[in-house]
């Protein structure tokens, strides 16, 4: 996979959901109700990956997605 879109009604990203998917460069989160991301959910995604989130959730999703296994070079931005 190179791109993933997380739907509007998704509340949880499971443990190891995208783990070891080194080709994954783009994750678009459309959900405004995401409450949980499992341990290592983003471990091993591409080091240049970009995670796009809704504008109103930018700060809360940055905290939510922090330390989920992704490299520090992965960017979380408004999308």
C-alpha positions in Angstrom: 0.0 0.0 0.0 1.1 3.5 -0.7 -2.0 5.4 0.5 -4.7 4.8 3.1 -7.8 6.8 3.9 -9.3 6.3 7.4 -13.1 6.8 7.2 -15.2 9.4 8.9 -16.7 7.1 11.5 -13.6 5.3 12.6 -13.0 5.5 16.4 -10.0 3.2 16.8 -6.9 2.3 14.8 -5.9 -1.1 15.9 -2.6 -2.3 17.4 0.0 -2.8 14.6 -2.6 -1.7 12.0 0.0 -0.4 9.5 3.1 -2.0 11.0 6.0 -2.8 8.7 4.3 -1.2 5.7 7.4 0.6 4.4 5.8 1.7 1.2 3.0 3.6 3.0 3.6 7.3 2.4 0.2 8.9 2.9 -2.4 8.4 5.6 -5.5 10.6 5.4 -7.7 10.5 8.5 -11.2 11.9 7.8 -12.6 10.9 11.1 -13.3 13.6 13.7 -14.1 11.0 16.3 -10.8 9.0 16.5 -10.2 8.2 20.2 -7.5 5.5 20.2 -4.5 4.4 18.2 -3.0 1.0 19.2 0.6 0.5 20.2 2.9 0.3 17.1 0.0 1.2 14.8 2.4 3.2 12.6 5.6 1.3 13.2 7.7 0.8 10.1 5.7 3.1 7.8 7.8 5.1 5.3 10.1 7.7 7.0 8.8 10.4 4.7 5.2 9.6 5.3 2.6 12.4 5.8 -0.5 11.9 8.0 -3.3 14.3 7.1 -5.9 15.1 9.7 -9.0 17.4 10.0 -8.1 21.0 11.0 -10.0 21.0 14.3 -8.3 17.8 15.5 -4.7 18.7 14.6 -3.4 19.2 18.1 -5.4 16.3 19.7 -4.4 13.9 16.9 -0.7 14.9 17.2 -0.9 13.9 20.9 -2.9 10.7 20.1 -0.5 9.5 17.3 2.7 10.4 19.2 4.9 7.4 19.9 2.9 4.9 17.9 6.1 3.6 16.3 6.6 5.9 13.4 9.9 7.7 12.7 10.3 11.2 14.0 10.5 12.4 10.4 6.8 11.5 9.8 4.7 14.7 9.5 1.2 15.2 10.8 -0.5 18.1 9.1 -3.9 19.5 8.2 -5.4 17.7 5.2 
